[in-house]
């Protein structure tokens, strides 16, 4: 398994535990802090085998109770539960298996994986220690326990385990890489580089070791070899997050901000939900003087953080239509139309008379091109309640249809004066100009400018009225 070790100020190092599969600690069903731990369980006394319900068969009554499982069968059940991400029950089954067979190394290993994923490394170390008493010639187990010691910053113990793993299997690259990580943690970067190079001799495509080698070079302020190592890592594994992060930061350290932007963009493609990459890219944009792009990234971060807050509020008040409307409006600001429509529809389900929800629904349909449906909602709300917001939205729809007169009338009823309204006045001014109504056109242009100071007079000039033409100047002597 490969896991991130430590996020340093300039990058990420990666160590490797055993090759066993480890559950995602962020997934639902992860063992909680109260999960059964070694020596701490309310399960049957030691020696009692794990059990599973047995269906009545061959005429046997179901009242005979559960059929005992052998430890091997219990381990198989636990593995099935892990596949289903039912980690809590898997942990309990493994504890019962260990009670039934205290020298069952595989059960200890599986439980150690679960405990490690649940951020309980001390208990995981205890289980691996128990497994090593049975399999003391297992290089992977020594490496795994050493890795957990490394995470606990118990460096002498970690080094001892990595050395033992290497002595048992001289072709095993992972403990050598991990030994290098200990050297990095101790500040001995030159020795760490030797370990990473040795690991790469054994496994030239070991991209974690390449990443760690690049990080050691970064700590030594050797930026070019660092970038080269990171480049090799992401070439081997184009989806390697740590390699892209570290290379982007190395480019930033080298003042190559355009290349840093490209790497952060790749990271955003790989992990769109990771807001830190938007923040890092924004800083790179800022260094390039691209303020608009930086602000766009930071706005996305703020918008997403607000979305998380609104979603939490919904979890607390799922029956509150206002909460659904609030999130729907927030989604609408980023044109998340299907998601916004779903939220507005849910608000209407909770309260069929919720005016903001109906307006939100109409706004989505307007953007989706369902103009007739959107207008029908606006008209219905106006007739029922005279809602100013309905006039405002209908004005937007009329503006999109270039019905400037109708749009302006609705905007006035909505008491709305903004850049969008200014566009309606400019549109009507063009119509007046085409009709030769220059005074009315001029008045509309001035009205638009009063609402939107960004409108430049040079862009919206109105032709002067026809009048007596001035006499043409006589040509100069040289022109005669």
TAJO-V239764 format. One record per backbone hydrogen bond with DSSP energy under -1.0 kcal/mol. CO is the residue of the C=O (numbers start at 1). NH is the residue of the N-H. Records with the same first field share a line. If there is no record, write none. Layout:
CO = NH / NH
This chain:
1 = 17
3 = 15
6 = 13
11 = 8
13 = 5
15 = 3
24 = 27
27 = 30
29 = 88
32 = 35
37 = 40
40 = 37
45 = 48
50 = 69
52 = 67
57 = 60
61 = 64
62 = 65
67 = 52
70 = 74
71 = 75
72 = 76
73 = 77
74 = 78
75 = 79
76 = 80
77 = 81
78 = 82
79 = 83
80 = 84
81 = 86
82 = 85
85 = 87
86 = 90
87 = 91
88 = 92
89 = 93
90 = 94
91 = 95
92 = 96
93 = 97
94 = 98
95 = 99
96 = 100
97 = 101
99 = 47
101 = 104
103 = 105
104 = 108
105 = 109
106 = 110
107 = 111
108 = 112
109 = 113
110 = 114
111 = 115
112 = 116
113 = 117
114 = 118
115 = 120
116 = 119
120 = 124
121 = 125
122 = 126
123 = 127
124 = 128
125 = 129
126 = 130
127 = 131
128 = 132
129 = 133
131 = 134 / 135
135 = 138
138 = 142
139 = 143
140 = 144
141 = 145
142 = 146
143 = 147
144 = 148
145 = 149
146 = 150
147 = 151
148 = 152
149 = 154
150 = 153
153 = 155
154 = 158
155 = 159
156 = 160
157 = 161
158 = 162
159 = 163
160 = 164
161 = 165
162 = 166
163 = 167
164 = 168
165 = 169
169 = 172
173 = 177
174 = 178
175 = 179
176 = 180
177 = 181
178 = 182
179 = 183
180 = 184
181 = 185
182 = 186
183 = 188
184 = 187
187 = 189
188 = 192
189 = 193
190 = 194
191 = 195
192 = 196
193 = 197
194 = 198
195 = 199
196 = 200
197 = 201
198 = 202
199 = 203
203 = 206
205 = 207
206 = 210
207 = 211
208 = 212
209 = 213
210 = 214
211 = 215
212 = 216
213 = 217
214 = 218
215 = 219
216 = 220
217 = 222
218 = 221
222 = 226
223 = 227
224 = 228
225 = 229
226 = 230
227 = 231
228 = 232
229 = 233
230 = 234
231 = 235
232 = 236
233 = 237
237 = 240
239 = 241
240 = 244
241 = 245
242 = 246
243 = 247
244 = 248
245 = 249
246 = 250
247 = 251
248 = 252
249 = 253
250 = 254
251 = 256
252 = 255
255 = 257
256 = 260
257 = 261
258 = 262
259 = 263
260 = 264
261 = 265
262 = 266
263 = 267
264 = 268
265 = 269
266 = 270
267 = 271
271 = 274
273 = 275
274 = 277
275 = 279
276 = 280
277 = 281
278 = 282
279 = 283
280 = 284
281 = 285
282 = 286
283 = 287
284 = 288
285 = 290
286 = 289
289 = 291
290 = 294
291 = 295
292 = 296
293 = 297
294 = 298
295 = 299
296 = 300
297 = 301
298 = 302
299 = 303
300 = 304
301 = 305
302 = 306
303 = 307
304 = 308
305 = 309
306 = 310
307 = 311
308 = 312
309 = 313
310 = 314
311 = 315
312 = 316
313 = 317
317 = 320
320 = 324
321 = 325
322 = 326
323 = 327
324 = 328
325 = 329
326 = 330
327 = 331
328 = 332
329 = 333
331 = 334 / 336
332 = 335
335 = 337
336 = 340
337 = 341
338 = 342
339 = 343
340 = 344
341 = 345
342 = 346
343 = 347
344 = 348
345 = 349
346 = 350
347 = 351
351 = 354
353 = 355
354 = 358
355 = 359
356 = 360
357 = 361
358 = 362
359 = 363
360 = 364
361 = 365
362 = 366
363 = 367
364 = 368
365 = 370
366 = 369
369 = 371
370 = 374
371 = 375
372 = 376
373 = 377
374 = 378
375 = 379
376 = 380
377 = 381
378 = 382
379 = 383
380 = 384
381 = 385 / 386
387 = 391
388 = 392
389 = 393
390 = 394
391 = 395
392 = 396
393 = 397
394 = 398
395 = 399
396 = 400
397 = 401
398 = 403
399 = 402
402 = 404
403 = 407
404 = 408
405 = 409
406 = 410
407 = 411
408 = 412
409 = 413
410 = 414
411 = 416
412 = 415
418 = 422
419 = 423
420 = 424
421 = 425
422 = 426
423 = 427
424 = 428
425 = 429
426 = 430
427 = 431
428 = 432
429 = 433
430 = 434
431 = 435
432 = 437
433 = 436
436 = 438
437 = 441
438 = 442
439 = 443
440 = 444
441 = 445
442 = 446
443 = 447
444 = 448
445 = 449
446 = 450
447 = 451
448 = 452
452 = 455
456 = 459
457 = 460
476 = 479
